[in-house]
Amino acid sequence: MILATLAITAALTLAPTSTPAHLSPAALDMTGVAPSLYQGSWYSAKHEKIRRCIVSRESHGNYRAANKTSSARGAYQFLDRAWRDSLVWMMLDETKRTRDGLTKEIQALRSKPISKWNRYYQDRAFWTAWRFGAGASHWHYPPKPCT
């Protein structure tokens, strides 16, 4: 019994850990409508279908998208000049609460256009702004809303 317990403990200790989402190869994939890489405290599985609709309508899944007539950038077409500092501040607030260890990485986003943020951080910014639907008015599509 003791040997079996030791074997299980050793196997669990030596088991490879998964790569964090913000460092995963998927975070560097900047095209396509795919499941959200961010699954933190603002994530809402019941709104995932709406998020996919929004990213499809805003940028056709292009995380590098840049609007030619405004400062809208990235998959969710955030107005870069208006949103970048606010999004970083909101994500830092979550990092402080959850102690996820991403303070330096998120602070560095202040100096990068949103369209240069990787997929994880753009998805995180969306969920942070979405706030369980309270921020839905930022993506308004009459007469056919994303539902």
C-alpha positions in Angstrom: 0.0 0.0 0.0 2.8 2.4 0.9 4.6 1.6 -2.4 1.5 2.2 -4.4 1.0 5.6 -2.7 4.6 6.5 -3.3 4.3 5.5 -7.0 1.1 7.6 -7.5 2.7 10.6 -5.7 5.9 10.3 -7.8 3.8 10.1 -11.0 1.8 13.2 -10.1 4.9 15.1 -9.2 6.7 14.2 -12.4 3.7 14.7 -14.6 4.3 17.5 -17.1 2.4 20.7 -16.3 0.3 22.3 -19.0 1.5 25.5 -20.6 -0.3 28.6 -19.3 -2.8 30.0 -21.9 -1.0 33.3 -22.3 2.2 31.4 -23.4 0.6 28.6 -25.4 1.1 28.2 -29.1 -2.6 29.0 -29.5 -1.9 32.5 -28.1 0.2 33.3 -31.1 -2.4 32.1 -33.6 -3.8 35.5 -34.6 -6.5 34.3 -37.1 -9.8 32.4 -36.8 -12.8 32.3 -34.5 -11.9 29.8 -31.8 -12.7 29.1 -28.2 -11.6 31.8 -25.8 -8.1 31.2 -24.4 -8.9 33.3 -21.4 -10.9 31.3 -18.8 -10.4 33.6 -15.8 -12.8 35.3 -13.4 -14.6 37.3 -16.0 -15.1 34.4 -18.4 -18.7 33.3 -19.0 -19.3 30.0 -20.8 -22.9 31.0 -21.4 -21.7 34.0 -23.4 -19.1 32.2 -25.4 -21.4 31.9 -28.4 -22.0 35.7 -28.3 -18.2 36.3 -28.1 -17.6 34.2 -31.2 -20.3 36.1 -33.0 -18.8 39.4 -32.0 -15.2 38.5 -33.1 -16.6 37.2 -36.4 -18.5 40.4 -37.1 -15.8 42.8 -35.9 -12.8 41.3 -37.6 -13.7 37.9 -39.2 -11.4 36.4 -36.5 -8.4 38.6 -37.4 -6.6 39.4 -34.2 -4.3 41.8 -36.1 -7.2 43.8 -37.6 -6.8 47.5 -37.9 -9.7 49.7 -39.0 -8.7 52.1 -41.8 -11.0 54.9 -40.6 -10.6 54.8 -36.8 -8.2 53.6 -34.1 -10.2 50.4 -33.8 -7.8 47.5 -33.4 -7.7 43.8 -32.8 -10.3 41.0 -33.0 -12.8 42.9 -31.0 -12.1 46.3 -32.7 -11.5 48.2 -29.4 -10.8 51.9 -30.1 -7.1 51.7 -29.3 -6.7 55.3 -28.1 -9.8 55.2 -25.9 -9.6 51.6 -24.6 -5.9 50.5 -24.2 -5.1 52.1 -20.9 -8.6 51.2 -19.4 -8.3 47.6 -20.5 -4.8 47.3 -19.0 -6.0 48.9 -15.8 -9.0 46.5 -15.5 -6.8 43.5 -16.3 -4.3 44.6 -13.7 -7.1 44.9 -11.1 -8.0 41.2 -11.8 -4.4 40.2 -11.6 -4.1 41.9 -8.2 -7.2 40.1 -7.0 -6.4 36.6 -8.4 -2.6 36.8 -8.0 -2.1 35.2 -11.4 1.5 36.5 -11.7 0.9 38.5 -14.9 1.5 42.0 -13.6 4.6 42.7 -15.7 3.2 41.2 -18.9 -0.1 43.2 -18.6 1.8 46.4 -17.8 3.8 45.9 -21.0 0.6 46.0 -23.0 0.3 49.7 -22.4 3.0 50.3 -25.0 1.6 48.0 -27.7 -1.4 48.6 -30.0 -4.2 46.2 -29.1 -3.8 44.5 -32.5 -0.3 43.4 -31.4 -1.6 41.8 -28.2 -1.6 38.0 -28.5 -4.9 36.1 -28.7 -5.0 35.4 -24.9 -4.7 39.0 -23.9 -7.3 40.2 -26.5 -9.7 37.5 -25.3 -9.0 38.5 -21.7 -9.7 42.2 -22.6 -13.0 41.2 -24.2 -14.2 39.3 -21.2 -13.0 42.1 -18.9 -15.0 44.7 -20.8 -18.0 42.3 -21.3 -18.3 41.8 -17.5 -21.0 39.1 -17.7 -23.0 41.1 -20.2 -22.9 44.5 -18.4 -20.6 45.7 -21.2 -22.7 44.3 -24.0 -23.6 47.8 -25.3 -20.0 48.2 -26.6 -21.0 45.7 -29.3 -24.4 46.7 -30.6 -25.7 45.3 -33.9 -29.2 46.4 -34.8 -31.3 44.9 -36.1 -29.6 41.5 -35.7 -27.7 41.4 -32.3 -25.4 38.6 -31.4 -27.4 36.2 -29.2 
